[in-house]
Amino acid sequence: MSRKKAGAMWREAGLSWKDFLPEDEDVNKFVTEKNVEFTLGGGEDDETEKSSKKELSSEELTKQLDRLIQDKADNQRIYDWVEANLDETQMSSNMFVRAVMTSICQSAIICENPYKLDAKVITRSAKLLHKYLKDEQKELQALYALQALMVEMEQPANLLRMFFDTLYDEDVIKEEAFYKWESSKDPAEMQGKGVALKSVTAFFTWLREAEDEESDNNS
């Protein structure tokens, strides 16, 4: 039986975790730990729905996503958690996009000297990222989040370039968003931008050369 069907049956029966758990038990935490997020997917009673979709802070959101990703949750389980806990406004917010991008990218870093990238993590998460990076603006926010992560890590050599290569190869970030990030002068996103740009000079050189070759072939 699929999770979706099991969740529908649970809700059709009028069941609620609040009826089974102690009053002081956090429903969201319980369903996440037990991998039963699908039981909250739309249709619980109003009180539970409101409590399950309370607005999360950036820190809370990142913490929950980190927990799911470290637990090696598959994409479907993450979708279930997001739909159970966030409303449409939160799901389409820049904060959410940045939190998802940061959690996935952090989990893909191999902490050796020098740092390396486990590209398979990005490949596995590509569908998840495609779902939430719905347009160029969201892709740009994802790149800002990655830039901020590199600043936090004190700009490890070559790591940003490895991320850019993989994100491009998996079609997670399109050329237009990369170029927009490169030329962006947003004052709120300037911390570490100069160093980040220098570290991906070769990537943009390659990107432009590939574009020129393609236009030559099409002419």
C-alpha positions in Angstrom: 0.0 0.0 0.0 1.3 3.4 -0.9 1.9 6.1 1.7 -0.6 8.4 0.0 -3.3 5.7 0.2 -2.5 4.9 3.8 -2.6 8.6 4.7 -5.9 9.0 3.0 -7.4 6.0 4.9 -6.0 7.4 8.1 -7.7 10.7 7.5 -11.0 9.2 6.2 -11.2 7.3 9.5 -11.0 10.6 11.3 -7.9 9.6 13.2 -5.6 12.2 14.8 -2.2 11.7 16.5 -3.4 14.0 19.3 -5.8 11.2 20.4 -3.0 8.8 20.8 -0.1 10.9 22.2 0.3 12.5 25.6 -0.9 16.1 25.7 2.6 17.6 25.9 4.0 15.4 23.0 5.0 17.4 19.9 3.0 15.9 17.0 5.4 17.3 14.3 8.4 15.8 16.1 6.7 12.5 16.6 5.6 12.0 13.0 9.0 13.1 11.7 10.9 10.7 13.9 8.5 7.8 13.1 8.5 8.5 9.4 4.7 8.9 9.2 4.5 12.5 7.8 2.0 11.3 5.2 -0.7 11.0 7.9 -0.8 14.8 8.2 -1.0 15.5 4.5 -4.2 17.6 4.3 -7.4 16.7 5.9 -6.7 16.4 9.6 -9.0 18.4 11.8 -8.7 22.2 11.8 -6.8 22.3 15.1 -4.2 19.8 14.1 -3.9 21.3 10.6 -3.2 24.7 12.1 -0.7 23.4 14.6 1.1 21.3 12.0 1.4 24.3 9.7 2.5 26.9 12.1 5.1 29.2 10.7 8.6 27.9 11.3 11.6 30.2 11.8 14.6 29.8 9.5 16.5 28.0 12.3 13.6 25.6 13.0 13.1 24.9 9.3 16.8 24.2 8.7 17.0 22.0 11.8 14.1 19.8 10.7 15.4 19.5 7.1 18.9 18.7 8.4 17.4 15.9 10.6 15.5 14.4 7.6 18.5 14.6 5.3 21.0 13.2 7.9 18.4 10.4 8.4 18.8 9.7 4.7 15.1 10.3 4.1 14.1 9.8 0.4 12.6 12.6 -1.6 9.0 11.4 -1.0 9.5 11.5 2.7 10.8 15.1 2.5 7.8 16.0 0.2 5.5 14.5 2.8 7.1 16.5 5.7 7.0 19.8 3.7 3.4 19.4 2.7 2.4 18.4 6.2 4.2 21.3 7.9 4.3 24.2 5.5 1.6 26.2 3.7 1.9 27.4 0.1 3.3 30.8 1.2 6.1 29.2 3.2 6.9 26.7 0.5 7.4 29.4 -2.1 9.4 31.7 0.2 13.1 32.5 -0.3 13.8 31.3 3.3 12.5 27.8 2.4 14.5 27.6 -0.8 17.7 28.7 1.0 17.1 26.2 3.8 16.6 23.3 1.4 19.6 24.2 -0.6 21.8 24.7 2.4 20.8 21.4 4.0 21.4 19.4 0.8 24.7 21.0 0.0 26.0 20.6 3.6 25.1 16.9 3.4 27.1 16.6 0.2 30.4 17.9 1.6 33.0 15.3 2.4 35.0 16.7 5.3 38.5 15.8 4.2 41.5 18.0 3.6 40.9 19.4 1.1 37.1 19.4 1.2 35.5 17.3 -1.5 32.0 17.0 -3.0 29.9 13.8 -3.0 28.2 14.5 -6.3 25.9 11.5 -5.8 24.1 13.4 -3.0 23.2 16.2 -5.4 22.2 13.7 -8.1 19.9 11.9 -5.6 18.4 15.2 -4.5 18.0 16.7 -8.0 14.3 16.0 -8.3 13.7 17.5 -4.9 15.6 20.7 -5.9 13.8 20.8 -9.3 10.4 20.7 -7.4 11.2 23.8 -5.3 13.5 25.8 -7.5 10.6 26.6 -9.8 12.0 29.6 -11.6 15.2 31.7 -12.2 14.6 33.8 -9.1 14.4 30.7 -6.9 17.6 29.3 -8.5 19.3 32.6 -7.8 18.3 32.4 -4.1 19.7 28.8 -4.1 23.0 30.2 -5.3 23.0 32.9 -2.7 22.5 30.2 -0.1 25.4 28.2 -1.4 27.6 31.4 -1.4 26.6 32.0 2.2 27.6 28.4 3.1 31.0 28.9 1.5 31.5 32.1 3.5 30.6 30.2 6.7 33.1 27.5 5.8 35.8 30.2 5.1 35.7 29.7 1.3 37.4 26.2 0.8 39.4 26.0 -2.3 37.6 24.6 -5.4 34.5 23.5 -3.5 32.2 26.1 -5.0 33.4 25.2 -8.5 32.6 21.5 -7.8 29.1 22.5 -6.7 28.6 24.7 -9.7 29.7 21.9 -12.1 27.4 19.4 -10.5 24.4 21.7 -10.2 24.8 22.6 -13.9 25.2 18.9 -15.0 22.1 17.9 -13.1 20.2 20.8 -14.6 19.3 22.1 -11.1 20.6 25.6 -11.9 20.2 26.9 -15.5 22.8 29.1 -17.3 20.6 32.3 -16.9 20.6 32.0 -13.1 24.4 31.4 -13.0 24.9 34.6 -15.1 22.4 36.5 -12.9 24.4 35.5 -9.8 27.6 36.5 -11.4 26.4 40.0 -12.3 24.3 40.6 -9.1 25.1 43.6 -7.1 22.5 43.0 -4.4 24.0 44.7 -1.2 22.5 42.0 1.0 24.4 39.3 -0.9 27.9 40.8 -1.2 29.6 39.1 1.8 32.2 36.8 0.3 31.1 37.5 -3.3 34.5 38.7 -4.6 36.3 35.6 -3.4 33.4 33.4 -4.6 33.6 34.9 -8.1 37.3 34.4 -8.3 36.9 30.7 -7.3 34.5 30.0 -10.2 36.2 32.1 -13.0 37.1 28.9 -14.9 33.4 27.7 -14.6 32.1 30.9 -16.3 34.9 30.8 -18.9 33.8 27.2 -19.8 30.1 28.2 -19.7 30.7 31.0 -22.2 32.8 28.9 -24.5 30.2 26.1 -24.5 27.6 28.7 -25.4 29.7 30.1 -28.2 30.3 26.6 -29.6 26.6 25.9 -29.5 25.7 29.1 -31.3 28.4 28.4 -34.0 26.9 24.9 -34.6 23.4 26.3 -34.9 24.5 29.1 -37.4 
